[in-house]
Amino acid sequence: MSFSCRIVTPSSAAFSGSVEYASIPAHDGQLGVADGRAPLLVKLGIGLLRLDAEGDSHWFAVHGGFAQVGEEGLVILAEQCETPSDVDIDAARTALANANSDVQASGSVVEAEAAQSAERARIDLAGKN
């Protein structure tokens, strides 16, 4: 069985369609959503989002926001969302190297680790092309 899924960012609607399964990067770990899932609201983390539909997987890198499962299906409100074609792999690798350096040099480990997670997700996403 499939259910409706939408991904919305402040600047665009990144996805709208029917899916059979979603793997969501929640703030406290990966979360699976299938048809018939109990209603829930979860804070998004940073990582890869996978939507399975008709034998294909659609991949996205998301950073922050919320996901809600309800009567209308799954709605993902993401602060940032990228597809594999959006990622410049060389720029992402450079940004990850910079984030790694920032962890060592910065007093703000939380921000540096968030930047590391975001760039790792972008690099992983680029490999999904």
C-alpha positions in Angstrom: 0.0 0.0 0.0 1.1 3.5 -0.7 0.5 6.8 1.0 0.9 10.5 0.1 4.2 12.2 0.7 5.3 15.8 0.4 8.6 17.5 1.0 8.4 21.3 1.4 11.2 23.8 2.0 11.0 27.6 2.6 11.8 28.0 -1.1 10.1 25.1 -3.0 8.1 21.9 -3.0 10.9 19.3 -3.4 8.7 16.3 -3.8 5.0 15.3 -4.0 3.7 11.9 -4.8 2.8 8.4 -3.5 5.4 6.3 -1.7 5.4 2.9 -0.1 8.0 3.6 2.5 10.1 6.5 3.9 13.3 6.4 5.9 13.6 9.7 7.7 16.6 11.1 9.5 15.0 12.1 12.8 17.0 14.1 15.4 17.4 10.9 17.5 18.0 8.3 14.8 16.6 6.9 11.5 12.8 6.4 11.5 10.8 4.2 9.1 7.3 5.2 7.9 5.0 2.8 6.1 1.2 2.9 5.3 -0.9 2.6 8.4 1.7 4.2 10.7 0.3 5.8 13.8 0.2 9.6 13.7 3.4 11.3 14.8 5.3 14.5 14.7 9.1 14.3 14.8 12.0 16.8 14.6 14.3 16.2 11.7 18.0 15.8 12.1 20.7 16.0 9.4 21.0 13.2 7.0 19.7 11.1 4.1 16.0 10.7 3.4 14.9 7.8 1.3 11.5 7.5 -0.3 10.6 4.1 -2.0 7.9 4.1 -4.7 7.2 1.6 -7.4 10.5 -0.2 -7.1 12.6 3.0 -7.2 14.2 4.9 -4.4 14.3 8.7 -4.3 17.1 10.2 -2.2 17.3 13.6 -0.5 19.7 15.2 2.0 17.7 17.1 4.6 18.8 19.5 7.3 16.4 20.4 10.1 12.7 20.8 10.2 9.8 18.5 11.1 8.0 15.4 9.7 4.4 14.7 10.4 2.4 11.5 9.7 -1.3 12.1 9.8 -4.5 11.5 7.8 -3.0 13.3 4.8 0.0 11.0 4.7 3.6 12.2 5.4 4.5 15.8 5.3 8.1 16.8 5.6 8.9 20.5 6.3 12.6 20.8 5.9 14.8 23.8 6.4 17.1 22.5 3.6 16.6 19.7 1.1 18.9 18.6 -1.8 18.7 16.0 -4.5 21.7 14.1 -5.8 21.9 16.4 -8.9 22.1 19.5 -6.5 25.4 18.4 -5.0 28.8 19.5 -6.2 30.8 16.6 -4.8 34.1 18.5 -4.9 32.6 21.5 -3.1 31.0 19.2 -0.5 34.4 17.4 0.1 36.1 20.8 0.6 33.3 21.9 3.0 33.7 18.7 5.0 37.5 19.2 5.2 36.8 22.7 6.5 34.3 21.5 9.0 36.7 18.9 10.2 39.3 21.6 10.7 36.8 23.8 12.5 36.1 21.0 15.0 39.7 21.1 16.1 40.0 24.9 16.1 36.6 26.0 17.3 35.2 26.2 20.7 31.7 25.5 19.2 31.8 21.7 18.8 28.1 21.5 18.3 28.0 23.8 15.2 31.1 22.2 13.7 29.6 18.7 14.2 26.4 19.8 12.5 28.4 21.1 9.6 30.3 17.8 9.4 27.0 15.9 9.4 25.5 18.1 6.7 28.5 17.7 4.4 28.7 13.9 5.0 25.1 13.6 4.0 25.7 15.7 0.9 28.6 13.5 -0.1 26.6 10.3 0.5 23.7 11.8 -1.5 26.0 12.6 -4.5 26.8 8.9 -4.6 23.2 8.1 -5.2 23.3 9.5 -8.7 
